[in-house]
């Protein structure tokens, strides 16, 4: 593993930097509402602008990475991130921020196909460990956002606080060639979308439920905590705690899942654990904030790991389809859920139940996700039973 450390670091950054905007909205949400003159419902559309585009591009991103190679795919990713954070600094108003975030959405679409293909094409790579490490980059960005953004935004303003990440993205774009070899011959792969089979469709739907819950939770967690009297710095610490537990869960549970006969049972357990955390969240009140800490840490320990476990399943089981193509389609499900979650949650905030109605949406989605895990588990067991019978 030691000789793969530089590659792991690069892939971790490739997963984390495009997701920085996601956690920035959770940390800086109250400031954005005040500075841009928007309401809390509009805040959800910022997440949708980035992840909606990521979802639309994801099916073709896998085919594009197969054609141009993981080296060029990662270069394009880092350049798009740098452009996005630079535009945050210069484009005015709510619409300008939406436009800037679209470029991060394009980078997000490239992230999983490019990183998965880089792992698949690396000789003697410990695949499950590398997937867990690079997927932990998503949560590392939550940790950095929670620690750094409150202080940076107070000192520099939220626009400069985000623009600070653009030079890092450019440096990483220049360093890609040192870790990722150029393909021996240019690929002639056509830009066609892989048709998902029944297994992959179920896994896409499972990740759609996970994305919906995670995006709504993170986008509105800061606003909800603020309504209970939590200070911005404390909200940042809570998001950082979410990042730390998310890193731990992805690093520990991805290899654990790969050691199991079928990771689908683990996925279902993660959804049920996340359901308990949403129930706990609703016990918070002014002066009783420990349920907020328990919920945000519990969500990091559970649902966050589901995407890493699902990506590891694609590398381990060829019946899901080609590595880059299936990763792009799985990202379609995940990013589609992320794009859908905040507007649905925001619409429910306008109803008499307010946040209670929103948390009910998350619980319903988690129950659906757990049911889909059971369906996929049974389908895999049935097919393996038929294969064993045929062999006998």
C-alpha positions, 0 to 999 in steps of 0.5 A: 500500500505504501507505494500507492500513497501518492495516488491515494492522496490525489484521488482523495483530493479529486473526490473531495474538492468538487464536494466542498461546495456541498458542505460549504452550503451547510456551514455558510447557509445562514450567511448566504441567506443574509448576504444574498437576500434569499430565503431558506427555500432558495438555499436548496436550489444552490445544491440542486444547480450543482448536483442536478447538472452532475446527475445529467452528465454522469451517464456520459461521464463514464463513457467520456473517461473511457475515451479520454483516459483517467489522466485527462479526466482528472485534469479536467476535473481539477480545472473545472473546480478551480474555475468554479471557485474563481467564478464565485468571487466575480459573479454577483448575486444569487444567479451568479452563484448558481452559474459558478456552482454549475462548473463544480457539478461538471467536475462531480460527474467526472469524479467517480468514473475517473477515480474508479478507472484509475484504481482499476488500471493500477497494477497490484492496487488494493482496490477496496482500500483505495476506494475507501480512502478516495471516497473518504475524501468527500468527508475530508472536505466536510471536515475542512469546510467545518474547520476552515470556512467559518474562520475564513469567511469571518476574516475574508468574507464567504466569497474569498473563503471559497475562492481560496481553494482555486489555487490548490485545484490548479496545482493538483491539475498540474500534478496529475501526470506524475501519478496517472500514466497516459494510455498506451493508445488513444481509445476509440470508445464511442460516447454511448451510455451503458444500459443498466441491468437489474442489479445496477438499477437497484443500486442506482435507486438505493444511492438515489435515496442516500443522496436525497437524505444526505443533501437535504440533511446537510443543506438544512442542518445549519439552518435548523441548528441556527433556529435552535440558537446554535452559534455559527462556530458550533455549527462548523464543529458539528459539520467537522464531526460529520466529516470525521465520522464519515472518514472513519466509516468509509475507511473501515466499512468499505474493506469490511464490506469487501470481506463479506459474501454480499455487501448488500446486507451491510448497505441495508444496515446503514440505512436503518442506522441512519433512520435512527439518527433522524429520529434522534435529531427531532429530539433537539430543542433550545438548551438541549443540543446533544441530539444534534451532535448525536444525529450529525455524528450518526449520519456520518457513521452510517449513510455516508459510507453507503456510497463507498460500499456501493462503489466497491461493489462495482469494482468487485462484481463485474455483473454490474457492468464496466467500471467507468460506465457503471460508476457514471450511472451509479453517480447518476442515481446518487447525484440525482438524489442529491439534486432532488432532496433540498427542493423537496425539503424546502417545499415541505418547510412551507407546510404547517409541519415545517422541519417536522415534515422535512424530517419525515421525508428523510425517514420515508426515503431511508425506509425505501432505501432499506427495502431496495437493499433487501430486494437487491440482496434477494436478487443476488442470492437467487442468481448465485443459487441458479449459478451453483445449481447449473454448475452442479 
